[in-house]
Amino acid sequence: MIRKVFSKTTNTITAAAYVLAVSSIVSTLLGLLRDRMLAGRFGAGQELDIYYAAFRIPNLVYGLLVSGGIIAAFLPVFSQYIEKDRKKAWELTSNSLNVFLLFSIIICGLLFLFAPYLIRFIVPGFSPENRELTVLLTRIMFLSPIFFGVSNIFASILQYYNHFIVFALSPIFYNLGIIFGILFLAPRFGVIGLAMGVVVGALFHWLIQIPSAVMHGFRYKPIFNLKSKGLKEIVRLMIPRTLNSIATHFNLIVVTAIASTLGVGNITIFNFSEHLRAIPIHVVGASFAVASYPFLARAWANREKEKFLSSISITFRQTMFLAIPISFLLFFLRGQIVRIFLGTGKFGWIETRLTAASLGLFVIGILAFCLIPFLARIFYSLHNTKTPLLISLITLPISVLFSFSFVWLFKFDNVFYRFFANILNLKDIENIAVIGLPLAVSLAAIFQAILLLLFLKRRITDFPLKEISLSFKKILLAGALMCGVVYLSLFLISIGFNVLTVQGVLIQTIVAALAGILSYWFFGFLLKIEELKYFHIKMCSILKKKELSIPSADAINEEVN
């Protein structure tokens, strides 16, 4: 049974999508459980502030070595080699493992030594004792990007062989490792146990993938060749995405530094709201971006411009069709969502309200957050990785400027302060400056998405902006009408049920969400929104199992390059 799990391949795109979707849902639920356990045990206090601050430098290394594109860079080169010579392909794998392992150890080792100086920049508002503890946690967590770097090379192998089951299990095991730390290590070692749990999770993320890679033919060899053509090609492909990823992580470092000066608990509040904001982005934005990329790349490579423009239009409109109502639902149900998933133990009422308000401001940018990865991949399909990088670098200082400006504006009474305090029901809370950070990040994302769109329109003169604009208006109207139904549902449920209890809040949330979804479908039907029809057609196609075959290795090379 276990051998079947480690050797089972997924032979269709639809089947692979189901596996990844189920994995994403399970991983998300475990992530929510993880955050609820952290909130209940520690609350929005100094310990969790230290824990989340300690993530920043290891996450920067992760952005440099992993999310910068190991899979995107290693997979096409590996697939080229293995089609021609399996022996050389496995030698390339061992060489890549050894080189990336050595460089990650060197980078983490140097940062390990300089961590005390870096932490002063990241958390200037911490006391010397808390900075010292942050340094200790940071040093422990430096093991995680090393494990992730090696793990993602194995993940590339599994993706090549269409082995999505174990690949999909790895993030689940990562969250299980962190939960293990919360349950068994934190009671003994305190917040240090949380850092140890992160390392355990990263180790699980790697180890779960080794048996499958071995079954497919991987055998480790002590090869170290910096002059390898394959290795040079991998590095060349990684550079633009690495720089883009570093810009993102640097922005989060600045946000953490600002939050550390706003008082105890503000780093935790920002991170909890950011985790909730990330869910629809992973489910909608990332899914559509990843799914559309091969079609865009093939259509452009084959000079099928109509198909290329059609893919852009359909994906763009489908993303809006899902992201806009989700944004409205999250805004109206933000308080209930935070109370359900985080309102426990030491997580207090003021922290709950500030987290809900931060989530509400993150919602402003959800459509932009969902569109950015898709718009970037349109550029990638045009063999242009420089423009998304340039726009990301332009957006970075704007986001930093917004962060400082909005936090300052929320520190004293003014028109700006009163406007948001009234809308988010924060008038009786003295310190609400932290909500300036999600507002800044959201507005910067909107600016980045608009820039990407403008540059695309300039590059593709017949970009389907007119039909996208028409759909946007209809979807926005249907979403606005849905808001009325959601608001009415919340009011009626509050009369019939005691919403001061967890059960009452849960019932209120479920009923209001279902009413909102059904009404959005109804209004979409009345407004003749084409995306609704397309969604129904795709669902019927999936139910009838009209599945597509996985692209060949040559197609993979073409798509990623």
Protein Blocks (a to p, Z undefined) as FASTA:
>chain_A
ZZmmmmoccfbfklmmmmmmmmmmmmmmmmmmmmmmmmmmnopafklmmmmmmmmmmmmm
mmmmmmnommmmmmmmmmmmmmmommlmmmmmmmmmmmmmmmmmmmmmmmmmmmmmmmmm
mmmmbcfklmmmmmmmmmmmmmmmmmmmmmmmmmmmmmmnopaklmmmmmmmmmmmmmmm
mmmmmmmnommlmmmmmmmmmmmmmmmmmmmmmmnopacdddddfkbmklmmmmmmmmmm
mmmmmmmmmmmmmmmmmmmmnoghklmmmmmmmmmmmmmmmmmmmmmmmmmmmmmmmmmm
nopaklmmmmmmmmmmmmmmmmmmmmmmmmmmmmmmmmmmmmgcjlcfklmmmmmmmmmm
mmmmmmmmmmmmmmmmmmmmnopaklmmmmmmmmmmmmmmmmmmmmmmmmpccfklmmmm
mmnopmlpmblmlmmmmmmmmmmmmmmmmmmmmmmmmmmmmlckklmmmmmmmmmmmmmm
mmmmmmmmmmmmmmmpcckbmklmmmmmmmmmmmmmmmmmmmmmmnopaklmmmmmmmmm
mmnopacddddfklmmmmmZZ
